[in-house]
Amino acid sequence: MKLKNKVAIITGAGAGMGKATAILFAKEGAKICANSQSSSAQETVNIIKNNNGEAIFVQGDISKPETAEQIVKDTIDAFGKIDILFNNAGIVIPGRVDNMSLEDWIRTFEVNVHGVFLVTKACLPELKKTKGTVIHNASVLAVKGVKERAAYSASKGALIALTRAMAADYIEEGIRVNCLCPGTTDTESLARRIAQFDDPIKAKADFIARQPMKRLGTPEEMAEAALYLATAEFSTGIYLSVDGGATI
């Protein structure tokens, strides 16, 4: 039980990497606060409880300050402390600089960067008490360019920079801050995006071709990487690429 007696907040826990991480952390002994903008993370909580774990659901958009405050309040009310924050929630809006609307650019940063800032800021007073850890979920596209991902790549690159800045800011208070950079992962979000292409079969093949290993990652593999970062006591300020060789 690598996370016995720990309390973890996981944003975007209703599907994909967030859901898999919440379930894995609970199996490893953590009590979970699962957040999602829709009601989807309630299913994650139900799965955890059905397997004798402890979890609560907090619904809300992390780009809103009141959501961040509610997540922390409900977690403290339920479990009394916060040890781990996994800033997993994020969105992908395709586009280049010349064809993306200002509204889509702003919305990408509202969720992927401002939301991380808001939830982290709300959690920090509690993380200082527990000498806890923060994990930001970025992307292989934070360090590798691909077409039609300008805002997404920029927002995820910001998380790597934020990771290093926060690691420096809070190392003396015992808080570790690290970053996960997943490759293309077989999630519900990816499936929805693939379905929107004129040729979904070719689109899926193109996504797979990004990885020299010639397959997509799984949410469970990314959850294992998040677990490593949650327990890697001698690591802070790093980004961990789990990308099937995409950044070779």
C-alpha positions in Angstrom: 0.0 0.0 0.0 2.2 2.8 -1.3 -0.3 5.5 -0.4 -1.7 4.2 2.8 -3.2 7.0 4.9 -2.7 9.6 2.1 -5.3 11.9 0.7 -5.3 12.7 -3.0 -7.2 15.2 -5.1 -7.5 14.3 -8.7 -9.1 16.7 -11.2 -10.6 15.4 -14.4 -11.2 12.1 -12.7 -14.3 11.1 -14.7 -12.5 9.4 -17.6 -9.1 8.4 -19.1 -6.0 9.1 -17.1 -7.7 10.8 -14.2 -10.2 7.9 -13.7 -7.4 5.3 -13.9 -5.2 7.3 -11.5 -8.0 7.7 -9.0 -8.7 4.0 -9.0 -5.0 3.0 -8.7 -4.3 5.5 -5.9 -7.3 4.2 -4.0 -6.0 0.6 -4.4 -2.7 1.8 -3.0 -4.5 3.1 0.1 -5.3 6.7 -0.7 -8.5 8.5 0.1 -9.7 10.2 -3.1 -11.4 13.5 -4.0 -12.4 13.0 -7.6 -13.4 16.1 -9.5 -15.0 16.5 -12.9 -16.8 19.3 -14.7 -19.7 16.9 -15.6 -21.1 14.2 -13.3 -18.7 11.6 -14.7 -16.4 11.3 -11.7 -19.3 10.0 -9.6 -18.8 6.7 -11.4 -15.2 6.7 -10.5 -16.1 7.3 -6.8 -18.7 4.5 -7.0 -16.0 2.1 -8.4 -13.6 3.0 -5.5 -16.3 2.6 -2.9 -17.4 -0.8 -4.4 -13.8 -1.9 -3.8 -13.8 -0.8 -0.2 -12.0 2.4 -0.8 -12.9 5.9 0.4 -13.7 8.7 -2.1 -15.8 11.8 -2.6 -17.0 13.6 -5.7 -16.8 17.3 -6.3 -18.3 18.6 -9.5 -17.1 21.8 -11.0 -15.1 23.7 -13.7 -11.6 24.1 -12.4 -11.2 27.4 -14.3 -13.6 28.9 -11.7 -12.2 30.0 -8.3 -15.2 28.8 -6.5 -14.6 25.2 -7.8 -11.1 25.2 -6.5 -12.2 26.4 -3.1 -15.0 23.8 -3.0 -12.6 21.0 -3.8 -10.4 21.9 -0.9 -13.2 22.5 1.5 -14.9 19.2 0.8 -11.7 17.3 0.9 -10.8 18.7 4.3 -14.3 18.2 5.6 -14.2 14.5 4.5 -10.6 13.5 5.2 -8.9 16.2 7.2 -5.9 16.9 5.1 -4.4 16.9 1.6 -1.2 15.0 0.7 -1.3 14.7 -3.1 -2.7 17.0 -5.9 -2.8 15.6 -9.4 -3.7 18.4 -11.8 -5.0 16.2 -14.5 -8.0 18.0 -16.0 -7.4 19.6 -19.4 -8.9 20.2 -22.8 -7.8 19.9 -26.4 -9.0 22.4 -29.0 -7.2 21.9 -32.4 -5.9 24.7 -34.4 -2.9 26.8 -35.6 -2.3 30.4 -34.6 -3.7 31.7 -37.9 -6.9 29.7 -37.8 -7.7 29.5 -34.1 -10.2 32.0 -32.5 -9.2 34.1 -29.6 -12.0 32.5 -27.6 -10.6 29.0 -28.2 -7.1 30.2 -27.3 -8.3 31.8 -24.1 -10.5 28.8 -23.1 -7.5 26.4 -23.5 -5.5 28.5 -21.1 -8.4 29.0 -18.7 -8.6 25.3 -18.2 -5.1 24.0 -18.8 -3.2 26.7 -17.0 -5.4 29.0 -15.0 -7.3 26.0 -13.6 -4.1 24.4 -12.5 -3.1 27.7 -10.9 -6.4 28.0 -9.0 -6.6 24.5 -7.7 -2.9 24.5 -6.7 -3.2 27.9 -5.0 -6.2 26.6 -3.0 -4.4 23.4 -2.0 -1.0 24.9 -1.0 -1.9 25.9 2.6 -2.9 22.3 3.3 0.1 20.8 1.3 2.5 22.9 3.4 1.1 21.2 6.5 1.6 17.7 5.1 4.8 18.4 3.1 2.8 17.0 0.2 3.3 16.7 -3.5 1.9 18.2 -6.7 1.8 16.5 -10.1 0.9 18.5 -13.2 -0.3 16.5 -16.2 1.3 18.1 -19.3 1.8 16.2 -22.6 4.5 15.0 -25.0 3.3 18.0 -27.0 4.9 20.3 -24.4 8.3 19.3 -25.7 7.5 18.1 -29.3 5.7 20.0 -32.0 2.8 18.5 -34.1 0.4 20.1 -36.5 -2.8 21.8 -35.3 -2.0 21.9 -31.6 -0.8 25.5 -31.1 -2.8 26.5 -28.0 -2.7 23.0 -26.4 1.1 22.7 -26.9 1.6 26.2 -25.5 -0.6 25.5 -22.5 1.2 22.2 -21.7 4.6 23.8 -22.1 3.6 26.3 -19.5 3.0 23.5 -17.1 6.6 22.3 -17.4 7.8 25.8 -16.7 5.4 26.1 -13.8 6.6 22.7 -12.4 10.2 24.0 -12.2 9.2 27.3 -10.8 7.1 25.8 -8.1 9.7 23.1 -7.3 12.2 26.0 -6.6 9.6 28.0 -4.6 8.5 25.2 -2.2 11.4 22.9 -1.8 12.4 24.4 1.5 8.8 23.7 2.7 9.1 20.1 1.8 6.7 20.2 -1.1 7.7 18.2 -4.2 6.4 19.4 -7.6 6.7 17.2 -10.7 5.2 16.9 -14.2 3.9 13.9 -16.3 4.2 14.2 -20.0 2.1 11.4 -21.6 2.2 10.3 -25.2 -1.0 9.8 -27.2 -3.2 7.7 -24.9 -6.2 5.6 -25.7 -8.9 7.6 -23.8 -12.5 8.5 -24.3 -11.4 12.0 -25.3 -9.2 10.7 -28.0 -11.9 8.5 -29.3 -14.3 11.4 -29.6 -11.7 13.5 -31.5 -11.0 10.6 -33.9 -14.7 10.1 -34.6 -14.9 13.7 -35.9 -12.4 13.1 -38.7 -13.7 12.4 -42.2 -11.7 9.2 -42.2 -11.6 8.0 -38.5 -9.6 4.8 -39.4 -6.8 6.8 -41.0 -6.9 9.3 -38.2 -6.4 6.6 -35.6 -3.5 5.2 -37.6 -2.0 8.6 -37.7 -2.2 9.0 -33.9 -0.7 5.6 -33.4 2.1 6.5 -35.9 3.3 9.3 -33.5 4.8 6.6 -31.3 7.8 4.5 -32.5 6.4 1.7 -30.4 3.4 1.7 -32.8 0.6 1.7 -30.3 -1.3 4.1 -28.1 -0.5 4.4 -24.4 -3.1 3.2 -21.9 -4.7 5.2 -19.0 -3.4 2.6 -16.6 0.2 3.1 -17.8 -0.1 6.8 -17.2 -1.6 6.1 -13.7 1.4 4.0 -12.9 3.6 6.9 -13.9 1.6 9.3 -11.7 2.0 6.9 -8.8 5.7 6.9 -9.3 5.8 10.7 -9.2 3.6 10.6 -6.1 6.1 8.4 -4.3 9.5 9.5 -5.8 10.8 11.2 -2.7 14.1 12.3 -4.3 12.5 13.9 -7.3 11.3 17.4 -7.7 11.1 19.8 -10.7 11.3 17.0 -13.2 9.1 16.0 -16.1 8.6 12.3 -16.8 7.9 11.4 -20.5 5.8 8.3 -20.9 5.3 8.5 -24.7 6.1 5.2 -26.5 9.4 6.7 -27.8 7.8 9.8 -29.3 10.6 12.1 -28.1 13.5 9.9 -29.0 
